[in-house]
Amino acid sequence: MNNIIEKFNKIHITISGVFLSIFFVTVVIQVVSRLLFRVLPLLFPNIAPVSMIWTEDVTMYSFIWSVFLGASAMIYPEKHFAFTSISDNIKSKKAKITIHLVIMALVLLFMILMIYYGCIVTKKFWNYRGTSLPQLKRGWTWLCLPVSGACGCIYLIQKIVLDIRKLTKKEDTN
């Protein structure tokens, strides 16, 4: 099971990286097109430059997807955030595992709410249109909420199960 989730996490991070790459490429296209929009008429007065207005929506969509997918992907290696001030001072392994379990349960609750309200918002704004790409619906932007919440739930459930197994072992956890 761990192997499947590890592979899923690698795919998850790769998809987030693809969205981040799309973001960077569209920002570069946007900057170059704006530069050309100002310079080209000076060099060639008879040529009218074309502004790349579609890059605004693509940049926004790809950045949002990259951030949300990247944040939920970091739950698996536990690199998203950490509160170590309490657990660093505790000597008992059982207490540390319990604190970790409580934190993971709270984050799982947040992810479940993210799925629930993300679905509501996605449904509500599905038919809204972008400004520069009216053929692309805004619902695709909001869909990142339930998707990243569901991915986060997969990782958190696995972590919670592992913590429960550690707590229920008959070994010494002090």
DATAZI-V409197 format. One record per run of one state. SS is the DSSP state (hx for helix, st for strand, lp for the rest). FROM is the first residue (numbers start at 0). TO is the last residue. Records with the same first field share a line. If there is no record, write none. Layout:
SS = FROM-TO  FROM-TO
//
This chain:
lp = 0-0  43-52  73-82  87-91  125-127  129-135  137-137  168-173
hx = 1-42  53-72  83-86  92-124  138-167
st = 128-128  136-136
//
